[in-house]
Amino acid sequence: MRLPWVYAHEALPDASLALREPDGLLCAGGDLSASRLLEAYPRGIFPWYSEGQPVLWWSPDPRMVLLPAHFRMHRSLRKRRRQLWAQGGWEVRIDADFAGVMRACAAPRKDQNGTWITPRMIDAYCALHRMGYAHSVELWQEDRQMAGLYGVSIGRMFFGESMFTRVADGSKLSLAALVVCLDQYDFRMIDCQQQTNHLARLGAGPMPRAEYLTRIAHLCALPAPRWSEIRIDWS
């Protein structure tokens, strides 16, 4: 089957047309403008490609999601948070350095060759951030950003993108902080995109794409919170 090519003036295909192999690959081409991204996410589609490739658009089936109510804050993770906060100087910040989080997520990792978070991706999501649709949850120790994650927030739906850490369990604690943040404002679901054992251990699980699309259509239509007013106090 030939992969559809999307031109700048064309809409993305319906997510139900995505390939089974590779799972979820829908089309190529288009652009990474803010309007394109805001078209894609509420329809269950996201970009994922490597440097030198055209933009590739995906919608896997099933979809890995985390319901905040199902998040597993394991005893060891609670202990780790207490240990860090007992040291003093630790805090959770929202959108303190969004671009910094993206650059840290794009940095080389031991278990990966290259990164899909290209300079073009960073520019695109920073533009969404300036518009109020992309946000980061960050762990800071004094003046150093130690861990964090970022994603796209539309209505009462959060689409997770990537996370990083410079301290043991930092990414897990960033996710825990995100769950606390979203729970305050009645977000019902976090999109995790693809299935991983790491996320499964924290409570995420697969959801059929048809159900996922129905749910996000409702959640994205709800009024969005004021992210500038969100505070997380773990003192």
Steps between C-alpha positions, in 0.01 A plus 500: 500500500635841403530748786284808438686829457339809651561842347497820701147594393353153565344356815649194668325169422269341753686313774309179420696476173834451679706194410518190716870458414676708605228548758329834466692656211241718328665731248803714421555861408315808606662743739558558870312826532299568813177471302606159365583369848171631636324319216684175573479449876121517549474245218735256673798568272854607590828560311801272551794484264878522490730769362517476122155340466178673395253562780333167582157495667385218728192364678575160661233246587477429786610825662695510827319727747522581867186583692610724792286295739701190402844648557707281733704706743700205629631504854858519376414808291336671797812426703720643225300823491528537878876442481551766237275757664670439838823626340339839451493716189277269297176618339262436212466778245254531213626650172810652662721402205298321234770525234754369750288190560476434128874539451567264791257244354681527167844441652677169415415199720693181561224275367419702188663587169408857413179679593163569344483838676660697219564878504191533280293312761634722778404812305151362430418408860650818639260686270213293647630583847489873428139454387414325828458147362829334599624475858778356711516364854848534644696393808753757618769490765587858580586649159550176307235322295536134603209327324189576305250416231301686239186449298203659332192602697169558323186548706524242780723258307878472536706343222835397646803531274831431677682517834855514630686475828839580647423328831379149588119469470472858378284418199264293716469786747436743214215277384368480857505880516315520168232264634458720811477804275241350265294348777441849643326599177307183421712379210385144431781361284864536403603378155824298521497417126681165499514203736802468729565289808617810685161670462307178559663465842372847585141415407474573128330253270380447141171641373340415164543790261126532436432547872797733531374723219154520655642598837739765377232663285305566819799599715651736245167686476496582872621842623873509570641598840732796555839331509660817634298454820597135562719436803630172647619514859698194606665667799 
